[in-house]
Structure formats: C-alpha cells, structure tokens
Amino acid sequence: MKRRLFVASSLSALGLAGCGQVKTSLTNGPFRNVLLSTEKLNDAVIGTHGLAREYKDSDVDRDFRVNGLDTPSDATYTSLAHGDFHDYRLVVDGQVDRPQKLSLAELRAAGDRTQITRHDCVEGWSAIGKWRGVPLATVIAMAQPKPAARYCVFYCFDTDESGQNYYESLDLHQAAHPQTVLALDLNDKPLDLRHGAPVRMKIPTQLGYKSAKWVRRIELVADFKPIFGGTGGYWEDQGYEWYAGI
C-alpha cells in the first residue's frame, strides 16, 4: 500500500478533519509511532532527489479545492488585502547576513517557475493546480544564510480559534528542492484570498499541510524546538509528522 494512502486512510479512520482543524490529539499512542517510524526513511529516500510528477494544462482542476484554516480576518491582513497587497512585504530574517523585506514585485522579479503538480491532502483528497512563483531557494540565497542556519520557519497570518498562528518549517535541504516555490499565482491568476494570497508555499513532494498559506515571514534558525510547540509546525504540534513526504 502506498504510504500516502496508508496515512490518509488511517487518519480518516480516526475521524480527523485532515487539513482542517483537528480536535483529536495524535501526540501519543501507537499511530503516532507508526508515522514517526516512516519519517526518517522517507526523508532519506526522497529528500531533495525525488521529483513530484508534473501534469498537462488539460489535467488542471480549475475549481481548486480550498482547505485549511479560515482566511485571516485580523486588521493587518484585511488592510493589506484591501490595498491589493501593495504594502505587503515578505520578511526573511533570523540567521542571515542580509535580511530581506520583499514586495510582491520584487518576488516576481527574483525568479519564475511554473509547474503543474498535484496537491495531496492528509484527509485523502487530491487536486491538480498550475502554480507560478519564485523558488524558495532563490529567496533564501538572497538573504545569505549564516553557517548556523539549519531550518527555515514560515510564519503565517492565519490563526485558529485560540489565536494560535499557523506556522511550518523545512530544513535547508528540503527548501532547496527545485519544486519548492513561494507561489504567487494559481491557475494563471494571482492567488485569491482563500487560496493563500498574497504568498503561499507549494511543496508538491510533501503532504498539503506543509504548503503553508498566507506567509508573512520566513525565519532561518539553528533549531525550531524553542518555537511554539517545538515540533516544527502547527499540525506537528498536534501529532502530525514533521517530514510529510508523499
């Protein structure tokens, strides 16, 4: 059985919401142990080497499904959206020599990659989208990581019902994958609010919850353990595996 189908069917059996908000904790117990047991093997086998399949324009799901937490409604995000994100700046800082504050125009000028890939949600559904954006590796290189940098942490505008911000992380090897992009467009149009405008991650080699939406800051760190729950991501803090390779 393919690993992705095993994970999805197992989560469905537990009655989880998948990419939505999870009420049941996976922090303990045999199921979490099974997930963690595959993580290092999956990372070693796929790592930065395997490429996700790329599709044709005719395969694209034009009505691309929305998933995840609700669109941010705080004053900061709402103000940026009303101004068509003219004042948006993506902050790249932390363990870097040249911190960045990049506008959407600067991101578009930094690099351009278009790919048609499949989004695989942990809930068990998939959708094919045409993504355009700048390779994450390009943006990280602009900030010139310090030798101590090992991970990049993505902080997002969205929050759950308790006010906890969504966040995710990759190590720098995963960030260097050629298909890992900071997406600006979906299906030949700028990202809309529901799909993560103005900037979202797109990581087709990993499950959907790794492709964080509404990204506002990327911090390069030596260790993510001091950040929030210490496991490298919003869902990881609730029991999901950190390396969610497909």
C-alpha positions, 0 to 999 in steps of 0.5 A, a space after each residue: 500500500 502506498 504510504 500516502 494512502 496508508 496515512 490518509 486512510 488511517 487518519 480518516 479512520 480516526 475521524 480527523 478533519 485532515 487539513 482542517 482543524 483537528 480536535 483529536 490529539 495524535 501526540 501519543 499512542 501507537 499511530 503516532 509511532 507508526 508515522 514517526 517510524 516512516 519519517 526518517 526513511 522517507 526523508 532519506 529516500 526522497 529528500 531533495 532527489 525525488 521529483 513530484 510528477 508534473 501534469 498537462 494544462 488539460 489535467 488542471 482542476 480549475 475549481 481548486 479545492 480550498 482547505 485549511 484554516 479560515 482566511 485571516 480576518 485580523 486588521 493587518 491582513 484585511 488592510 493589506 488585502 484591501 490595498 491589493 497587497 501593495 504594502 505587503 512585504 515578505 520578511 526573511 530574517 533570523 540567521 542571515 547576513 542580509 535580511 530581506 523585506 520583499 514586495 510582491 514585485 520584487 518576488 516576481 522579479 527574483 525568479 519564475 517557475 511554473 509547474 503543474 503538480 498535484 496537491 495531496 491532502 492528509 484527509 485523502 483528497 487530491 487536486 491538480 493546480 498550475 502554480 507560478 512563483 519564485 523558488 524558495 531557494 532563490 529567496 533564501 540565497 538572497 538573504 545569505 544564510 549564516 553557517 548556523 542556519 539549519 531550518 527555515 520557519 514560515 510564519 503565517 497570518 492565519 490563526 485558529 480559534 485560540 489565536 494560535 498562528 499557523 506556522 511550518 518549517 523545512 530544513 535547508 535541504 528540503 527548501 532547496 528542492 527545485 519544486 519548492 516555490 513561494 507561489 504567487 499565482 494559481 491557475 494563471 491568476 494571482 492567488 485569491 484570498 482563500 487560496 493563500 494570497 498574497 504568498 503561499 508555499 507549494 511543496 508538491 513532494 510533501 503532504 498539503 499541510 506543509 504548503 503553508 498559506 498566507 506567509 508573512 515571514 520566513 525565519 532561518 534558525 539553528 533549531 525550531 524546538 524553542 518555537 511554539 510547540 517545538 515540533 516544527 509546525 502547527 499540525 506537528 504540534 498536534 501529532 502530525 509528522 514533521 517530514 510529510 513526504 508523499 
